[in-house]
Amino acid sequence: MEIAEELARQQKAISVAEFFEKNRQILGFDSAPRALITCVKEAVDNSLDACEDAGILPDIFVQIKRDGDLFTVIEEDNGPGIVREEVPKVFAKLLYGSRFHCLRQSRGQQGIGISAGVLYSQLTSGKPTRITSKIGPGRPATYLEVMINTAKNEPEILVEGEIEWERARGTRVEMEMEGSYVRSRRQSVYSYLKNVATVNPHARITLVEPDGTIEVFERAVETLPKKAFEIQPHPHGMELGGLIKFLRYTERKKLRAFLKETFSAIGNITAQEICQISGLDGDLPPQEIGHEQAKRLLSAFKAVKVKSPPIDCLSPIGESLLRAGLVKEYRLDFLATATRPVAVYSGNPFLVEVCLAHGGELSSEGRVEILRFANRVPLIYQQGACAIAHAIEGITWKNYSLSQPGGGLPVGPAVILVHVASTNIPFTSESKDAIADMPEILGEIDLALKEVGRKLRRYLSRQSALSERREKEEIIGKILPRISRKLAEILEMQEPEIGPVVAKIMGNVLICRHVIRENGLTSVRIDVENHGDLSRTFKLHDLLGQEAISVDPPARKAQIKDGYDYNWKLALKSGERATICYKIPTDDAPFSAPIVEGLSEEMVTGAKVILS
Amino acid sequence: MSESAERMIAGAAEEKIMGLARSLYSQFQDGIVPHITLPTRTKANIEYNKDEEVWVYGSQETLRSVKTVRGAKSLLKTVHLADLLIKEHLRNNRGSTLREIYYISENWDIAKFNEQSESDRLIEDLEIVTSLQREDFHVRPEEDGAAIFGPLHIREKTRRGERDIHCQDEVGEAGYQIPFNVDNIEFLGSDARMVMAVETGGMYARLIENGFDEEYDAILVHLKGQPARSTRRLIRRLNAELGLPVTVFTDGDPWSYRIFASVAYGAIKSAHLSEHLVTPTAKFLGVQPSDIVDYDLSTDKLTDKDLQALRSELSDPRFNSDYWKRQIQLQIDLKRKAEQQAFAGKGLDFVTKEYLPARLGELGLT
């Protein structure tokens, strides 16, 4: 026998289940605490998807029980339930699912998640997974105990029966496994569910921890997110292999019709245009198109202008829900959100939402907190490998008023939440921990971050203007009066007038009346000086009991009750000064404070202010 | 000094502080934002005064005005301090230590000093503004225990009468303790030929034990690290009034060169008083970096901070001489430093029998 034939006899097919049995880290079961989180995550993802599909506001219950080294994870929802025939396959067959062939945003994609949990549970505890499901009120609930036959990747049913269950409908999973329960760390069941609640404010999630502590993440809104619709692939970013596959297996007889029916955003006109550019006859049967022609077709895809993919295949969280979700879980001073329009990478539509929260009770020590989400699922491991972290690190945060010592993530009291929604999220691995660095996705995250960054910068500069104002108020309100009092004590003189200095510090318009009474005549001089940075135009009124003489500059005069209103229209540039003089032919004329019209009160020192 | 003369000096000091208060008062009245200007107290703003042969502040000025909360608070503290000095100190002939002033400010509400260095700095500011010394305001430092030992006969005016003391024959082994106000000392006579200022207590005691003061007719001054103003003032007076040459004997590291610099060139913090405190003709005796090589002394490695300090000295105008540039560069290359005590490794008498005679010879002092 030839060596090659000898070797060929040793070759045999490997079941997926066997493969994952040996490579559990790929699916996120590489450590004891993580395995527990992954099981909860897979079960909760399925429940949320199922509830949303069925139009039910999710009410999810998670309980972790501890018994020696083994943990029991119980997860229960109020979803539509699963029919008896499907239950074994859904839970105990890998790569069985409803979403893999479907271009629509959903949490689960491959149909691996929960069955991997079942597999992990049977590997570490040797026990089957217990499932209860009920599809409607008045019907009995199905109860099954299943395991996976790893050699065949087929479910094995150990116990089957019908039981009474108080819920109207829903599904309950109970698995036993090795694990480790941590609470305080960022990577924990508790913080995972908290993050889920942040971006799913329509869900109520209850967690019962091993020590009996009950945490309820309450629902913040009563409406379901907009439903995502299934779509066809988009021509932009189509790859050659994919196109050739589509061409070969289509049922269409003509290229033009194939283009129109297979891809989204291609109509009659665009199909015709593509045929023209690629030099292919629109009536050609797609199956006869060769490698070279397919290449030309692909470059024609890139050359034509087509509409963005329809956005209804994606379900963004939306600004108001993002806001509601974050405000529910954090105390904040400032929050800005940005939602980018739908974009495309490799033919897959995606969109990016970003939320930046600042201040409040967030810690100003250390790097900012980053919350990453892909299709509303929190990502908690491998932050450093994720496109979201890379996009954040790629921004010069100094331009947006956050410090960034030594590059990397910025420092300050902020939380940055990034949600990437797509019909197909490009994860770096099957454990779905990190989004791959697709240039289109990095670019969109970058733009969204800069948008919220600009809002943050504006907010912080307004804050610093306010604090500058407060600082000045402290100077004039508390410190200056004390200095002048103490100086008066030392020198045993009257306290000096601090008004002029106050006007200078505040950048105000200062009005100062000097009066000399002699020889039966009262001479008045009013100095007006603009200490501000801007020009000021306003009217100055002086109410006098009798008529004045030698008025310079001339004033408008109006007779009022008990006297006259003299007024001057003044326009003073920054730093400019005006002097008004007049005389009154008695030496005991009384004065009230001058009145300014046309400036706000805090811009004036030494006069009353009236609204114009 | 007679009592009336003392009152006159107090009156003059009060008048100067009042002058500062009056100028702030009239700034208020004239609508000028109240402020004081002070020379900038950094390395970059000291320059050599050829007439006095000392380093003084240059022309850069810092403005302290009430436009900022910091400036306003600082001026508020200044007027509180002025009030204290006039009403408590000068008019009642009382005094406080720097530390006490920090505690007195407890009652000043928002004008309270946050730490003692802040009140110390403001008192230095007042010295600059009034061209007086803190002793004139009856402000004194805590006694730091610096001492002298040698053939010097003095008369000190104490609060309990005058005392005549011979600083070699009539004092204990620790020497005569330098009072905070050196101007209360009168020199009655001296047989000394030189003054040697010594950084460490260990070396000071070694020189006394070995009888160096008798053999060389030297007045030994214990600097106790970075010398207090009173110590520097005393060295200056011994040099200026008795015509004694001064040498400074320290460890061989960058911090010790700064000790020498403050004796011979003046300190950056107190450059406004350089003419009272500095002895421009003082010579650096050692330990020189070149001694490390010549005498093969046992050494320690320079730390990063030491190296940083050495580099900073290369850009310090006070060390801008061929001698210092050569020595500092040599030390940076050696990456080693040596203590005064390193000479003990060659025998307890080595420093007094070999090293010091050789160095004094090089400096032309034997």
Boltz contact constraints between the chains, C-beta under 6 A:
constraints:
  - contact:
      token1: [A, 471]
      token2: [B, 69]
      max_distance: 6.0
  - contact:
      token1: [A, 474]
      token2: [B, 69]
      max_distance: 6.0
  - contact:
      token1: [A, 475]
      token2: [B, 69]
      max_distance: 6.0
  - contact:
      token1: [A, 475]
      token2: [B, 72]
      max_distance: 6.0
  - contact:
      token1: [A, 479]
      token2: [B, 72]
      max_distance: 6.0
  - contact:
      token1: [A, 479]
      token2: [B, 76]
      max_distance: 6.0
  - contact:
      token1: [A, 482]
      token2: [B, 76]
      max_distance: 6.0
  - contact:
      token1: [A, 483]
      token2: [B, 75]
      max_distance: 6.0
  - contact:
      token1: [A, 483]
      token2: [B, 76]
      max_distance: 6.0
  - contact:
      token1: [A, 483]
      token2: [B, 79]
      max_distance: 6.0
  - contact:
      token1: [A, 484]
      token2: [B, 28]
      max_distance: 6.0
  - contact:
      token1: [A, 486]
      token2: [B, 79]
      max_distance: 6.0
  - contact:
      token1: [A, 486]
      token2: [B, 83]
      max_distance: 6.0
  - contact:
      token1: [A, 487]
      token2: [B, 21]
      max_distance: 6.0
  - contact:
      token1: [A, 487]
      token2: [B, 24]
      max_distance: 6.0
  - contact:
      token1: [A, 487]
      token2: [B, 25]
      max_distance: 6.0
  - contact:
      token1: [A, 487]
      token2: [B, 79]
      max_distance: 6.0
  - contact:
      token1: [A, 490]
      token2: [B, 21]
      max_distance: 6.0
  - contact:
      token1: [A, 490]
      token2: [B, 83]
      max_distance: 6.0
  - contact:
      token1: [A, 491]
      token2: [B, 21]
      max_distance: 6.0
  - contact:
      token1: [A, 491]
      token2: [B, 25]
      max_distance: 6.0
  - contact:
      token1: [A, 496]
      token2: [B, 25]
      max_distance: 6.0
  - contact:
      token1: [A, 496]
      token2: [B, 28]
      max_distance: 6.0
  - contact:
      token1: [A, 496]
      token2: [B, 29]
      max_distance: 6.0
  - contact:
      token1: [A, 500]
      token2: [B, 31]
      max_distance: 6.0
  - contact:
      token1: [A, 501]
      token2: [B, 28]
      max_distance: 6.0
  - contact:
      token1: [A, 501]
      token2: [B, 33]
      max_distance: 6.0
  - contact:
      token1: [A, 504]
      token2: [B, 33]
      max_distance: 6.0
  - contact:
      token1: [A, 505]
      token2: [B, 67]
      max_distance: 6.0
